Amino acid sequence: MGSDIGKGCSKQALLAALPRLAGDLGIRALTRDDLDSLARWPGYPAEYKAFKLRFAGMSPAQRGELFLTRQADIMRITLVADHTDQPCIGYLGLVGIEWSKRTIGNMGFRIHPAWCNRGIGTQFMRAAAGWAFEQGIEVLRLDVAGANPRAIRCYEKAGFTRTGEFWQQEPKLRDVDLDEPRYESLRSHIRSEGGMPYVRFYWMEWRAQGRGAGLGVVVPGSG
């Protein structure tokens, strides 16, 4: 990799380092057509329906406007993962990027419902982290719902660790009977204040080893 790693850490530089291959996955930048593909994804199981991507509820014109807005956002990069058997099976939005601090502030991560529980999420995240670290990013951060153990396991297997938690208002839960058996896994992650339900989220973080442009970077999955 040499001493050139991390020089000129910027959106343009990171995008120029794509696509990236990781076994049977190809990691690349989002295209306009990908938004239509994401809109056609089937639904998740009931316990994960809140994580459905919102593109399906948008018109083609709205998706086009959204794509242009995201392309112009200097603090955002959106990736997709293609499998050799099917394109666009993974989505990863990197947001709140602080280029001067070489930090990605948060992520939106989804795997096609038919491809969950196959190790694809961990593989995709490791590949994306390796690409980001190689280009000089030093800190990756994300938040995850406490009631989503599948995602937490994926992130921990990839290389993230928990660094804290916060509680977020969720007014929709006012109309939900949390005593129903299907909400058993959610109950321990909900609290009420003044009649308003709050849901627990965890902060997770992954730091490149060393400081500075590319110093001591460990490429995930290379060991």
Backbone as numpy.savetxt, mean C-alpha at the origin, in Angstrom:
# Nx Ny Nz CAx CAy CAz Cx Cy Cz
25.55 -2.00 -7.11 24.72 -0.80 -7.11 25.59 0.45 -7.11
26.67 0.42 -6.29 27.61 1.52 -6.38 27.13 2.76 -5.66
27.94 3.82 -5.76 27.67 5.04 -5.02 26.63 5.92 -5.66
26.14 5.55 -6.83 25.15 6.38 -7.51 23.75 6.18 -6.97
23.55 5.12 -6.16 22.22 4.85 -5.63 21.75 6.02 -4.79
20.54 6.46 -5.03 19.93 7.48 -4.21 20.24 8.90 -4.62
21.13 9.09 -5.60 21.40 10.46 -6.04 20.19 11.00 -6.78
19.79 12.22 -6.45 18.65 12.82 -7.12 17.36 12.09 -6.83
17.13 11.74 -5.56 15.92 11.03 -5.16 14.71 11.91 -5.47
13.87 11.47 -6.40 12.74 12.25 -6.85 11.72 11.33 -7.49
10.53 11.86 -7.73 9.50 11.08 -8.40 9.99 10.64 -9.77
10.60 11.54 -10.50 11.10 11.22 -11.83 12.13 10.10 -11.78
13.04 10.16 -10.81 14.09 9.15 -10.70 13.50 7.78 -10.35
12.54 7.75 -9.42 11.95 6.47 -9.05 11.18 5.86 -10.22
10.44 6.68 -10.95 9.69 6.16 -12.09 10.62 5.66 -13.19
11.78 6.32 -13.33 12.74 5.91 -14.35 13.35 4.55 -14.04
13.26 4.12 -12.77 13.82 2.84 -12.37 12.82 1.69 -12.50
11.71 1.95 -13.14 10.69 0.93 -13.41 10.72 0.57 -14.89
10.23 -0.62 -15.26 9.63 -1.66 -14.41 10.68 -2.45 -13.65
10.18 -3.23 -12.69 11.05 -4.07 -11.86 10.46 -5.47 -11.84
11.30 -6.46 -12.04 10.86 -7.85 -12.03 11.16 -8.48 -10.68
10.23 -9.29 -10.20 10.40 -10.00 -8.93 9.77 -11.38 -9.08
10.54 -12.33 -9.56 10.00 -13.66 -9.80 8.96 -13.61 -10.89
7.74 -14.05 -10.56 6.66 -14.06 -11.55 5.84 -12.78 -11.51
6.33 -11.76 -10.81 5.66 -10.46 -10.76 6.47 -9.41 -11.52
5.75 -8.50 -12.16 6.34 -7.33 -12.76 5.75 -6.09 -12.10
6.60 -5.22 -11.57 6.15 -4.01 -10.89 6.37 -2.82 -11.81
5.32 -2.02 -12.01 5.40 -0.89 -12.94 4.50 0.24 -12.47
4.61 1.37 -13.16 3.77 2.51 -12.82 2.34 2.30 -13.34
1.39 2.85 -12.61 -0.02 2.81 -13.00 -0.24 3.52 -14.33
-1.10 2.94 -15.18 -1.54 3.58 -16.41 -3.02 3.91 -16.32
-3.49 4.69 -17.26 -4.92 5.03 -17.28 -5.77 3.78 -17.43
-5.37 2.84 -18.27 -6.15 1.61 -18.47 -6.22 0.78 -17.19
-5.20 0.88 -16.35 -5.22 0.12 -15.10 -6.38 0.52 -14.20
-6.75 1.80 -14.22 -7.88 2.22 -13.39 -9.16 1.51 -13.80
-9.32 1.28 -15.10 -10.50 0.53 -15.56 -10.42 -0.93 -15.13
-9.21 -1.49 -15.18 -9.03 -2.87 -14.72 -9.32 -3.00 -13.23
-8.84 -2.05 -12.45 -9.09 -2.06 -11.01 -10.58 -1.92 -10.69
-11.27 -1.13 -11.51 -12.72 -0.95 -11.33 -13.49 -2.24 -11.56
-12.90 -3.17 -12.31 -13.58 -4.44 -12.61 -13.23 -5.55 -11.62
-12.39 -5.25 -10.65 -12.08 -6.28 -9.66 -13.37 -6.74 -8.96
-13.49 -8.02 -8.65 -14.67 -8.48 -7.90 -14.59 -8.01 -6.45
-15.66 -8.22 -5.72 -15.70 -7.78 -4.33 -14.89 -8.67 -3.41
-14.52 -8.10 -2.25 -13.84 -8.87 -1.22 -14.88 -9.58 -0.34
-14.45 -10.56 0.46 -15.37 -11.17 1.43 -15.96 -10.10 2.34
-17.09 -10.41 2.96 -17.83 -9.43 3.75 -16.97 -8.72 4.79
-16.06 -9.48 5.46 -15.28 -8.86 6.53 -14.24 -7.88 6.00
-13.99 -7.91 4.69 -13.01 -6.99 4.10 -13.62 -6.04 3.07
-14.95 -5.94 3.05 -15.58 -5.14 2.02 -15.24 -3.66 2.11
-14.84 -3.20 3.30 -14.47 -1.79 3.47 -13.21 -1.44 2.70
-12.46 -2.45 2.26 -11.20 -2.19 1.58 -11.33 -2.22 0.06
-12.56 -2.25 -0.42 -12.78 -2.22 -1.86 -12.31 -0.89 -2.43
-11.59 -0.96 -3.55 -11.15 0.27 -4.22 -12.35 1.04 -4.75
-12.27 2.36 -4.74 -13.42 3.19 -5.08 -13.59 3.41 -6.56
-12.71 2.89 -7.40 -12.75 3.20 -8.83 -14.01 2.67 -9.51
-14.59 1.59 -8.98 -15.78 1.00 -9.60 -16.96 1.95 -9.57
-17.00 2.83 -8.57 -18.12 3.76 -8.45 -17.93 5.04 -9.24
-16.89 5.11 -10.04 -16.60 6.32 -10.81 -16.89 6.08 -12.29
-17.25 7.14 -13.00 -17.44 7.06 -14.45 -16.07 7.03 -15.12
-15.99 6.58 -16.39 -14.71 6.63 -17.09 -14.10 8.02 -17.12
-14.93 9.03 -17.28 -14.41 10.41 -17.29 -13.81 10.77 -15.93
-14.46 10.36 -14.86 -13.94 10.64 -13.52 -12.63 9.92 -13.28
-12.54 8.68 -13.76 -11.29 7.94 -13.61 -10.17 8.62 -14.41
-10.51 9.14 -15.57 -9.52 9.86 -16.36 -9.02 11.10 -15.65
-9.91 11.84 -15.04 -9.51 13.04 -14.30 -8.66 12.67 -13.09
-9.04 11.60 -12.42 -8.28 11.15 -11.26 -6.87 10.76 -11.66
-6.76 10.06 -12.78 -5.43 9.63 -13.24 -4.53 10.83 -13.50
-5.05 11.84 -14.17 -4.24 13.03 -14.46 -3.84 13.76 -13.19
-4.77 13.82 -12.23 -4.47 14.48 -10.96 -3.35 13.76 -10.23
-3.41 12.44 -10.20 -2.39 11.67 -9.50 -1.05 11.72 -10.22
-1.09 11.77 -11.53 0.16 11.88 -12.28 0.87 13.20 -11.94
0.09 14.25 -11.74 0.67 15.57 -11.49 1.09 15.76 -10.03
0.64 14.89 -9.14 0.93 15.03 -7.71 2.36 14.59 -7.44
3.23 15.52 -7.11 4.64 15.23 -6.90 4.87 14.38 -5.66
3.88 14.34 -4.75 4.03 13.59 -3.50 3.39 12.21 -3.57
3.06 11.75 -4.77 2.41 10.45 -4.92 3.00 9.68 -6.10
3.17 8.37 -5.90 3.50 7.44 -6.97 2.58 6.24 -6.81
1.98 5.78 -7.89 1.10 4.62 -7.83 1.67 3.50 -8.69
1.77 2.32 -8.10 2.32 1.14 -8.76 1.25 0.08 -8.94
1.45 -0.78 -9.92 0.64 -1.98 -10.06 1.57 -3.17 -10.24
1.05 -4.35 -9.91 1.79 -5.59 -10.09 1.08 -6.44 -11.12
1.84 -6.94 -12.09 1.33 -7.90 -13.07 1.91 -9.27 -12.75
1.08 -10.28 -12.81 1.55 -11.66 -12.70 1.68 -12.24 -14.10
2.52 -13.23 -14.26 2.69 -13.83 -15.58 1.38 -14.43 -16.09
0.45 -14.76 -15.17 -0.83 -15.34 -15.57 -1.96 -14.32 -15.68
-1.77 -13.12 -15.15 -2.85 -12.13 -15.17 -2.28 -10.74 -14.89
-2.65 -9.75 -15.68 -2.16 -8.38 -15.42 -2.93 -7.72 -14.28
-2.33 -6.72 -13.70 -2.96 -5.83 -12.73 -3.64 -6.59 -11.59
-2.84 -7.35 -10.84 -3.40 -8.07 -9.70 -3.05 -7.40 -8.37
-2.25 -6.32 -8.42 -1.89 -5.62 -7.20 -1.84 -4.13 -7.41
-2.16 -3.39 -6.37 -2.19 -1.92 -6.41 -1.46 -1.40 -5.18
-0.56 -0.43 -5.39 0.17 0.17 -4.29 0.32 1.66 -4.52
-0.38 2.46 -3.70 -0.27 3.91 -3.78 0.68 4.42 -2.72
1.75 5.09 -3.12 2.71 5.69 -2.20 2.35 7.16 -2.08
2.02 7.62 -0.89 1.51 8.98 -0.72 2.28 9.70 0.39
2.08 11.02 0.43 2.74 11.81 1.46 4.25 11.71 1.40
4.80 11.64 0.18 6.25 11.48 0.03 6.94 12.80 0.35
7.90 12.75 1.25 8.73 13.91 1.58 10.12 13.66 1.01
10.37 14.26 -0.14 11.61 13.96 -0.86 12.83 14.42 -0.09
12.75 15.56 0.59 13.91 16.05 1.34 14.28 15.13 2.50
13.26 14.44 3.05 13.50 13.50 4.15 13.61 12.06 3.66
13.42 11.87 2.36 13.49 10.53 1.75 12.53 9.56 2.46
11.32 10.03 2.69 10.32 9.28 3.45 9.02 9.15 2.66
8.48 7.95 2.62 7.13 7.72 2.10 6.20 7.69 3.30
5.27 8.64 3.36 4.47 8.84 4.56 3.38 7.83 4.79
2.83 7.25 3.72 1.77 6.27 3.89 1.58 5.51 2.58
0.80 4.43 2.64 0.58 3.60 1.47 -0.86 3.10 1.45
-1.39 2.95 0.24 -2.65 2.28 0.04 -2.36 1.00 -0.73
-2.66 -0.15 -0.16 -2.22 -1.44 -0.72 -3.40 -2.38 -0.87
-3.56 -2.95 -2.05 -4.62 -3.91 -2.29 -4.12 -5.02 -3.23
-4.61 -6.23 -2.99 -4.36 -7.36 -3.87 -5.70 -7.84 -4.41
-5.74 -8.18 -5.69 -6.95 -8.70 -6.31 -7.55 -9.80 -5.43
-8.86 -9.75 -5.17 -9.47 -10.73 -4.26 -9.16 -12.19 -4.60
-9.06 -12.51 -5.90 -8.80 -13.89 -6.30 -7.34 -14.30 -6.08
-6.48 -13.33 -5.77 -5.06 -13.61 -5.60 -4.60 -13.46 -4.15
-5.54 -13.25 -3.24 -5.18 -13.15 -1.84 -4.78 -14.52 -1.28
-4.01 -14.50 -0.20 -3.58 -15.71 0.50 -2.69 -16.61 -0.36
-1.94 -16.00 -1.28 -0.98 -16.75 -2.10 0.45 -16.25 -1.93
0.64 -15.34 -1.00 1.97 -14.77 -0.81 2.29 -13.64 -1.76
1.31 -13.26 -2.61 1.54 -12.21 -3.59 1.76 -10.86 -2.92
1.00 -10.58 -1.85 1.13 -9.30 -1.19 2.53 -9.08 -0.63
3.06 -10.09 0.04 4.41 -9.99 0.60 5.44 -9.83 -0.51
5.28 -10.61 -1.58 6.21 -10.54 -2.70 6.19 -9.15 -3.35
5.00 -8.61 -3.55 4.84 -7.29 -4.16 5.47 -6.22 -3.26
5.16 -6.27 -1.95 5.67 -5.25 -1.04 7.18 -5.30 -0.94
7.76 -6.49 -0.89 9.21 -6.60 -0.82 9.86 -6.02 -2.08
9.28 -6.32 -3.22 9.84 -5.81 -4.47 9.76 -4.29 -4.53
8.61 -3.74 -4.10 8.43 -2.29 -4.12 9.38 -1.62 -3.14
9.57 -2.22 -1.96 10.48 -1.66 -0.97 11.91 -1.68 -1.48
12.31 -2.77 -2.11 13.66 -2.85 -2.66 13.91 -1.78 -3.70
12.93 -1.58 -4.57 13.02 -0.53 -5.59 13.15 0.85 -4.96
12.33 1.13 -3.94 12.36 2.44 -3.29 13.69 2.67 -2.56
14.15 1.66 -1.81 15.40 1.80 -1.08 16.59 2.01 -2.03
16.59 1.28 -3.13 17.69 1.41 -4.08 17.78 2.81 -4.68
16.64 3.49 -4.76 16.63 4.84 -5.33 16.81 5.93 -4.27
17.09 5.54 -3.03 17.43 6.52 -2.00 16.37 6.79 -0.95
15.18 6.19 -1.07 14.19 6.32 -0.01 14.73 5.61 1.24
14.56 6.23 2.39 15.11 5.67 3.62 14.06 5.17 4.60
12.83 5.67 4.51 11.78 5.26 5.45 10.48 5.02 4.69
9.87 3.87 4.93 8.54 3.55 4.42 7.59 3.47 5.60
6.46 4.15 5.50 5.46 4.11 6.57 4.10 3.77 5.98
3.26 3.15 6.79 1.88 2.89 6.39 1.04 2.71 7.64
-0.29 2.86 7.48 -1.19 2.52 8.57 -2.07 1.37 8.12
-2.51 0.58 9.08 -3.31 -0.60 8.79 -4.34 -0.78 9.90
-5.55 -1.16 9.52 -6.60 -1.39 10.50 -6.23 -2.54 11.43
-6.42 -2.34 12.73 -6.10 -3.38 13.69 -6.91 -4.65 13.47
-8.08 -4.51 12.86 -8.95 -5.65 12.62 -8.65 -6.35 11.30
-7.52 -6.03 10.70 -7.14 -6.66 9.43 -5.85 -7.47 9.64
-5.94 -8.59 10.35 -4.73 -9.36 10.67 -4.03 -9.89 9.42
-4.79 -10.15 8.37 -4.16 -10.66 7.15 -3.17 -9.65 6.59
-3.57 -8.37 6.56 -2.67 -7.34 6.05 -1.48 -7.15 6.99
-1.73 -7.17 8.30 -0.65 -7.00 9.26 0.40 -8.09 9.09
-0.04 -9.33 8.94 0.90 -10.44 8.72 1.71 -10.23 7.45
1.03 -9.77 6.39 1.71 -9.52 5.13 2.82 -8.49 5.30
2.50 -7.39 5.97 3.49 -6.32 6.15 4.64 -6.76 7.04
4.33 -7.51 8.10 5.39 -7.98 8.99 6.30 -8.97 8.28
5.74 -9.85 7.47 6.55 -10.80 6.73 7.44 -10.10 5.71
6.94 -8.99 5.16 7.73 -8.25 4.18 8.91 -7.55 4.84
8.71 -6.99 6.06 9.80 -6.29 6.72 9.39 -5.14 7.61
8.08 -4.85 7.69 7.60 -3.74 8.51 7.48 -4.16 9.99
7.58 -3.18 10.86 7.32 -3.38 12.29 6.34 -2.33 12.77
5.57 -2.63 13.80 4.63 -1.67 14.37 5.38 -0.61 15.16
4.96 0.62 15.00 5.61 1.72 15.72 4.64 2.53 16.56
3.35 2.26 16.47 2.38 3.03 17.26 0.97 2.72 16.80
0.00 3.42 17.38 -1.38 3.23 17.00 -2.14 4.55 17.13
-3.29 4.60 16.45 -4.18 5.74 16.59 -5.60 5.25 16.37
-6.56 6.09 16.77 -7.98 5.73 16.66 -8.67 6.70 15.71
-9.45 6.16 14.79 -10.09 6.98 13.76 -11.61 6.85 13.85
-12.30 7.98 13.74 -13.76 7.97 13.76 -14.30 7.13 12.60
-15.37 6.37 12.89 -16.05 5.61 11.85 -17.56 5.68 12.08
-18.20 6.81 11.63 -19.63 7.01 11.88 -20.51 5.87 11.34
-20.08 5.18 10.28 -20.92 4.13 9.70 -21.18 3.00 10.69
-20.30 2.83 11.66 -20.47 1.74 12.61 -21.58 2.01 13.62
-22.11 3.23 13.63 -23.24 3.52 14.52 -24.43 2.63 14.21
-24.58 2.25 12.98 -25.74 1.46 12.55 -25.44 -0.03 12.49
-24.28 -0.45 13.00 -23.88 -1.85 12.94 -24.06 -2.51 14.31
-24.66 -3.69 14.31 -24.81 -4.47 15.54 -23.53 -5.28 15.75
-22.63 -4.74 16.57 -21.33 -5.38 16.75 -21.42 -6.68 17.55
-22.60 -6.99 18.08 -22.77 -8.26 18.79 -22.95 -9.43 17.83
-23.16 -9.13 16.56 -23.29 -10.21 15.58 -21.97 -10.98 15.50
-22.06 -12.31 15.38 -20.84 -13.14 15.36 -19.82 -12.73 14.30
-20.26 -12.23 13.16 -19.33 -11.90 12.09 -18.43 -10.72 12.44
-18.80 -9.97 13.48 -17.99 -8.81 13.88 -17.12 -9.11 15.10
-16.99 -10.38 15.44 -16.23 -10.75 16.64 -14.79 -10.24 16.56
-14.14 -10.39 15.40 -12.74 -9.98 15.28 -12.58 -8.46 15.30
-13.67 -7.74 15.05 -13.61 -6.28 15.01 -13.83 -5.64 16.38
-14.55 -6.32 17.26 -14.98 -5.70 18.51 -13.83 -5.20 19.38
-12.73 -5.93 19.44 -11.62 -5.52 20.30 -10.87 -4.32 19.75
-11.19 -3.92 18.53 -10.51 -2.79 17.90 -11.44 -1.58 17.74
-12.53 -1.58 18.48 -13.48 -0.47 18.44 -13.73 0.05 19.84
-13.82 1.36 19.96 -14.22 1.98 21.22 -15.18 3.11 20.89
-15.95 3.54 21.89 -16.94 4.59 21.68 -16.65 5.76 22.61
-16.74 6.95 22.03 -16.57 8.17 22.82 -17.71 9.11 22.47
-18.56 9.41 23.44 -19.69 10.29 23.19 -20.64 9.76 22.13
-20.75 8.44 22.06 -21.63 7.83 21.06 -21.01 7.67 19.70
-19.76 8.12 19.51 -19.08 8.00 18.23 -18.12 6.80 18.25
-18.28 5.85 17.32 -17.36 4.72 17.27 -16.00 5.15 16.71
-14.95 4.61 17.30 -13.58 4.81 16.83 -12.96 3.45 16.56
-12.18 3.37 15.48 -11.53 2.12 15.08 -10.03 2.25 15.25
-9.39 1.21 15.78 -7.96 1.20 16.00 -7.19 0.96 14.69
-6.15 1.76 14.49 -5.20 1.56 13.40 -3.79 1.50 13.97
-2.94 0.74 13.31 -1.53 0.68 13.70 -0.68 1.43 12.67
0.34 2.12 13.16 1.39 2.63 12.29 2.46 1.56 12.17
2.96 1.35 10.95 4.04 0.40 10.72 5.13 1.11 9.91
6.35 0.66 10.09 7.49 1.36 9.48 8.57 0.37 9.06
9.27 0.74 8.00 10.41 -0.05 7.51 11.49 0.94 7.11
12.66 0.81 7.75 13.76 1.72 7.48 14.88 0.99 6.73
15.46 1.67 5.75 16.65 1.15 5.10 17.79 1.20 6.09
18.69 0.24 6.03 19.83 0.25 6.94 20.82 1.32 6.50
21.33 2.09 7.46 22.28 3.14 7.14 21.57 4.43 6.81
22.30 5.48 6.64 21.77 6.79 6.30 22.48 7.29 5.07
21.82 8.20 4.37 22.46 8.77 3.18 22.04 8.06 1.94
22.50 8.53 0.82 22.07 8.03 -0.48 22.58 6.62 -0.72
21.70 5.64 -0.44 22.01 4.26 -0.78 22.99 3.59 0.15
23.39 4.21 1.27 24.37 3.61 2.14 23.75 2.51 2.99
24.32 1.32 2.90 23.86 0.22 3.73 22.48 -0.28 3.39
21.96 -0.01 2.21 20.62 -0.47 1.86 20.61 -1.99 1.72
19.65 -2.61 2.34 19.43 -4.04 2.17 18.25 -4.22 1.26
18.45 -4.88 0.13 17.36 -5.13 -0.80 16.52 -6.27 -0.29
15.22 -6.04 0.01 14.37 -7.09 0.55 14.35 -8.31 -0.35
14.44 -9.48 0.27 14.37 -10.74 -0.47 15.67 -11.14 -1.13
16.74 -10.35 -0.93 17.99 -10.69 -1.60 18.88 -11.60 -0.78
18.49 -11.77 0.53 19.33 -12.59 1.40 18.96 -14.05 1.37
